[in-house]
Amino acid sequence: MDFIFMLTRGDLTVEDCLEVFEAVKSSGLEHVGFKDIGVPVATLRELSSRMKAAGMTTYLEVVSETEDETRRSAEAALEMGVDRLMGGTCAEKILDILKGSSIKYFPFPGIPVGHPTRLGGTPKLVEQQCRHFMELGCAGVDLLACRAVEADPLELVKAAVRGFPGGYIICAGSIDSRERIRALRQAGAHAFTIGTAVFDGSYSSRKGDILSQIRAVLGDAAELAAV
């Protein structure tokens, strides 16, 4: 199960993202990402460049709420040349922007609302949407399962797996423990993101710095993948 470290806190890219990345790039991370808000686009471009130079798989997650902002974020992802674009709900329009590029797209299923984002929607809706995203040619989905407000998070993961067999199911948001990672893996998720729980030290409460938090998550992900 892949751990995607997001240089984000409270659904915003952290202001010192460049310094943080330099501090953690030798930790063993293979998947790293950031959100489309929180710092200027020029900073995101530089961050993406450094991530790619380090040989990592790069992710941009769209959390902008309007269609115009989402479209601009997709265009920025294209310009930056990130490997994977996550989030957004206007899948057809985003795929049209990305057409001809190598960027893989993972839209939000369900009904994402607000900021920080919460997820509405039933397992039935998620399954239907995932089937539609598969038909459109998406690579998988970005599921805010642990931020669900009207359904069991694990039932949403199972619904995504049913709706998108063979797709790469990423679980994002409010993942803060080994137990939660294990549950998501058992439900069928292929990857998970963590940002805030690393920055505030809540993933491993007895470890004091970001690098130690990241290594704790990497260790847990490796152990759980071997089970």
Disulfide bonds with the S-S distance in Angstrom:
none
